[in-house]
Amino acid sequence: MEELNYVETLKFVVVCLMWYICSAGGNIIGKLVLNEIPYPMTVTMTQLVAISVYMEPIFWFLQTPNTGNITRSCYLKLILPLAFGKFFSSVSSHISIWKSTVSYAHTVKATLPLFTIVLSRVLLGETQTFFVYMSIVPIIVGVVVATLTEVSFEMVALFTALLATLVFSLQSIFSKKCLKETGINHLRLLVLLSRIATVLFLPFWLLFDCRQIVNSDIFENINVMKTLFLLFLDGIFYMLQNVFSFTVIAMVAPLSYSVANAMKRLVIIGASLFLLRNPVTTMNVVGMLVACFGVLCYNKAKYDQNTARRRAETLPYVHSETNLQAHLNPKGLPHSKTEANLLNRNGLIHPQDHILLQNNVSLDHVTLFPPSHPWTVNQTHPRHTSASRSSEQSNLVARGSQRIFEI
């Protein structure tokens, strides 16, 4: 993680702990509710309503800006499909938790990177590095081992967990597209999608879950007030985990957030096993740990890939040459635009430790020289006067031996 001072570190630790507590608490309470009333759509509607209502005071407290401009076409192409995906993925996730255990459902959800890679390739044409592809292997192995050794395995749980992960991966891809095109605040987008999903699927909830609950004798076998209180807590925890999640995103770099998110999954699995006392085998636990380890490997490989791409887009990397007379060679200096050439020849050197030589003939070619100490160059362009050379030499010392020469 990046260097933080003590106050920021303490704040980050507290926010992460609250995020983990709310995530684990919400999943465990959701499982308890589904054990009492097996209606996943009802739990989903409760969470959507909680986001829609409880977030307004949060906006006022955090002074969240109301930014963004959503056009009518954007509503049709992005907002409505995202709202549908949010509802559908949430219902599928609750079905998997209802039919199986919280620990197994979250182990299957660790396959999210696999879906993200495939969908990004199919929809956006994105390619990944070899290490990103290889990081998927332990995820697949871990999920397979956990599935084969799951005591309470049900095919419906596996299918709905994979379906929820697939839809969530699509949401992740198109949510980024929506945020980029509209400029809307991410928290306000979350509330907007929750409200639209609530309005769209309220008739379906009344037609299915609500009618079944009213016509059934379920209230005779459960503590109604306790169940309603658990539903209320589930909505609160769901809302808070989203707030803390976005707070962590704002506090740290993407890699740190990815690691924290992977640790959150481990906390949820561990807390559910400890509090709900689900029967598990040793190999089942090993499979869960291997899958989570694969997620960590994927996050690191993906971060390294994105960092390398940003560097390549910012500055063309070239060969380094320590011989200052090499430019007199009729063939010119060896040029390259790959970071690998710079790394293989000289190792990773900070750009501020180089002097940049720019070629007049081909302005898109540059050559970097690693200077060992401040120096001057006697051969300069004829149009450089003595005054300009004196001025540039002063700038050379003032800028820490970094200077641009034209040859």
N, C-alpha and C positions, 0 to 999 in steps of 0.2 A: 504494500500500500504506500501511497505517497506520504511524505513526511508531514506530520501534523503536530502542533504544539499540544501541551498537556490538556488545555481546556477543550480544544477541538477533538482530541482523542477520547477524552471522557465523554463528551457529548455524543460522539459516534458510537461508543460502546453502549451508552444508555439507550440510544435510539435503536440500535441493533437488537438489544435485549428486549425492548418493548415490541419490536417487529416480530421477533421469534415467539414471544409469549402470546401475542395476539394471533399469530398464524397457527401455532400449535393449539391454543385454546379454542379458536374458531373451528378447526377440524375435529377436535375431540367432542366439542359440544354438538357440532353438526351430526356426528355419528350417534350420539346419545339421543338426539331428536329423531333421527331416522329409525332408531330402534323402537321408539315410542309410536311415532306416526310415519309409516313408510310412504311418504309423499315427497319425492325429490323436487318436484316443481314448486311445492309450497315453500320449501327451504330456499330455493332460488329466488322466488318472488319476495320473500322476507329480506334477503340480502340486497336485492335491487332497490326496494323501497327504502331500506336503511341508508344506502348510498345517496339516493335522491333527496332524502329529507335531512339527514344528519350532517351532510357536508356543507350546507349553507352557513351554519355558525363557524365551521372550520375556515371557510373562505373569508369570512369577516375577520376572524382572529388573525389569520395569516396574511391578510390583505392581498389575496390572490388576484392578479389583474384579469380583467375580462377582455382578453385579446382575441384576435382571429377574425377572419371573415369567411363564413361558410356559405358558398353559393348554392343555388337550387340543384345544380347538377352534381355538386359534391355530396349533397344530402342523398341523392339517389344512387350515386356510384360508390360512395364510401361509408357514410354515416349509417344508413339503414342496414347494409350488409354487416357492418361491424356490430350494430345493436343486436341483430339476429344471432351473430356468432357468439356474442357475449352470453346471451340467454342459453343458447344451445350447448355451449361448452360447459357452462355452469350446471345445467341439468344433467349432462352426461357424467360430469365429475361426481355429482352427488349420488347418481345411480351406482357408480363403481364403489363409492364408499359404503353405500347401503348394502350392496350385495357381497362385499368382501371386507377387508380391513383397511384402516387408514394407512398403515405402513405399506401394504401391498399396492394400493392405489397410487401412492406417491412414488413408489419405486418404478412403476410403469410410466409415470409422468416424467421420469428422468430421460425418456426417449425423445424429449422435446428437441434437442439438437439434431437428431436424425431427421425429423420431419422438417426442421428449419433448413437444413442443407439441401434436402431433396426439393422442397418447394421453392427455395431461392434459385435453384438451378433451373427448374421448370418454368417458373413465372418471371423471374428477373434475369435469367441467363448468367447468374453469378457462379464463378468457379472458386474452389477452395484449395488451400495448400495440402501437401501430402500429410503433414502433421495433423491438420484439422480432420481429414478423412480417417486417419488412424486412431484419433481420439474417440471415434464412435465405437470402436471394437469393444473396449471394456464396458461401455454402456449396454450394448446388445448382450454381451456375455452375462453381465450382472442381472439384467432383467430376465433372461432365459433361466438362469439358475434359480432366481427368486420365484419364478412362475412354476417351475418343475417341483419345487420343494414347498410351495405354499399349502398350508394345511387346509385352509378354508377356500380353496380355489374354485372359482366359478367362471365359466366362459363369458357370461354377460358382464362380469366385472372387468375382465381383461379387455373385451371389445369396447365397452363404454369409456374406459380409461384411455385407451389408444385413440378413440374418436375425440374425446375431450382435448387430448394433447394435440391432435391434428388441427382441430379448429382453433385452438389457442395459438398455434404456430402461425396460422393464416392471419389471425387477429394481430399478432405481433408485427408481421410484415406490413399489413395494410394500415395499421395504426401509425407506424412511422411515416408512411406515405401521406396519411391524413394530416399529421402534425406539421409536416414539411410544407404541404400545399396550403393549409389554412392559417397556420401560425397560432392556432388556439392553444391555450394552456393545457398541459396534460391532465391535470386534475379536473379541469372543467370539461374536457373531453370525456373523462370517466363518468362524470355526473350526467352529461348529455346522453351518452350511450345507455346508462342505467335507466334514465327516465323514458327514453324512447322504447327500450325493451319492456319496461313495465307497462306502458300504455298498449303496445302491440300485443303482448301476450296475456294481458289481464282477462280478455274473453276466454282464452284457452284454459286458464286456471279456473275460472268460474265454471266452465263446462265440464272439466275433468275432475281435478282435485277437490275443489270446493263442494261440488255435488256429491262426490263419493264420501267426503268427510261428514257432511250433513246427514246422509242416508245410512251411514254405518253406525255400529254400536261401539266405535273405538273409544268414545269418551267414557264409557262405562268401565273400561279396563285400565285407564291411565289417570294420572293426576293432572287435570287440565291446567291448573294454575302453574304447576311446575313446568309443564311442557311449553306453555306460553312464555314463561319467564326465560326458559332456555332458548326459545326462538328469538326473543328480544336480545339476549346476550349474543347469540350467533350473529345477528345483524350488526351489533355494536363492534364485535371483534372483526368482522369482515370489513367494515368501514375503516377501522383503525389500522388494520394491517396494510390497506392500500395507502393510507396517509403516510405511515412510517416507511413503506417501501419506496414511495416517491421522494421522501425526505432523504433516505440513504442515497438514492440516485443523485440527488443534488449535492450531497456532501463529499462524495468520493469519485474516483475514476471508474470507468466501466469495468476494468478487471477486478477492482476491489469489490464492486457491487456484485459481480458474478460469483466471486468466491463467497461473499456473504450470503447470497441467495442459495448457493449449494449447501452451505452450512445450515441454512434455515430448513432445507429439506431433511437433513440429518436430524435436526432438533425435533421436527414434527414426527418423524419415524420413531425416534427414541422415546419421545413423550407419549406417543400413542401405545407403544409396547409396554411402557412402565405403568401408565394409568389405566389403560383398558385391559391389560393382562391378556393380550392376544396370544394364543399358542403358536410358537415358532420353533423351527429347528435351527441347528447351527449353520447348515448350508444356506438356509433361507436368509439369515442375517448376513452371511458372507456375500450372497448375491446382492443384497441391498447396498452393502458397503462398496462393492466393486462398481455398481452402477453409479453411485454418488462420486466415486473417485474418477470415473470416466467423465462425468460432468465437469469436474474441476480441470481435467486435462483438456477438454474441449474449450472451456473458457480461456485457458492460458494460450492454447494454440490459436484461437480466434483473435485474441487480443494482439498477439505477435503479428499475425497476418495483417490486421487493420493498421497497426503501427507502421509496418513496412510499406504498405500502400500509401499511407499519408506522406511518408518521407519521399517516396518516389515521385509523388505528384507535386511536392513542394519544391524540390531542388534536384536537377539531374545529377546523379552520382557519376564520378569520373575516376580514372586512374590518377594516382598521386605520383609526382616526379620530383625527386630531390635535387636533380641536376638543373640548375638555373639556365644553363646554356643549351638545354635540349630543344628549346624553341627555334634555334638556328638550324636545326636539321631540316633539309628541304622537304622531307616527308611530314614534317610537323610533329606535334605531340600526340601520343596515343590517347584517344578519347573513348569513353564508354558511358553509357547511361544506366548501368545496372549498379545497384548497391553492392552486389556480391563482389564485383571487381575491387571496389574500394576496401571492402572488408577483408578479402583474401590477401591483398598485397600489403596493406598497412595496418590492419586491425581497425577497430571502431574508434575514430578520432572525432572529437567534438568540432563542429563547423567553425567555432570561434578561434580554434587553434590553427586555422589555415589562412593562407593569403590567396585570394581569388584572382586568377588571371583570366581575363576575358579576351577572346579572339575576335578581332574586327572582321575577319573574313567570314566567319561562321559564328554568329552571335549566340547560337543555341549550344555551342560547345564551350565548356569551361574546364580548367585544369587546376587542381588544388595542390598546394605545396605545404607540407608541415614545417614551419620555421622552427629552428632550435633556439634562436635568440633574435632580438630586433636587428634589422639590417636594412640597407638601402640598395637600390639598383642604379648603376651608372648609365645603362642604356635605357633611354626613354624616348618617347615619340618626339619627332622634331618640333611639333607644335607646342610642346611643353616649354614654357619659359623658365628662367632660373627662379623667378618669383613663385611660379606655380609649384616648382619642385620643392622649394623651401617650405611652402605652405603645406604641400602634401606630406613632406617629411615630418612636419609638426603633427599633422593629423595621424601619421603612422604611430608615433609614440603615444599620442593621446588616446588612440583607440586600441591600445594593447597589441601592437604589432599586427594589425589587420588593415590591409589596404588593397585597393583595386588598381591593377596596372593594365594598360592597353599596349599590346605588342604588335 
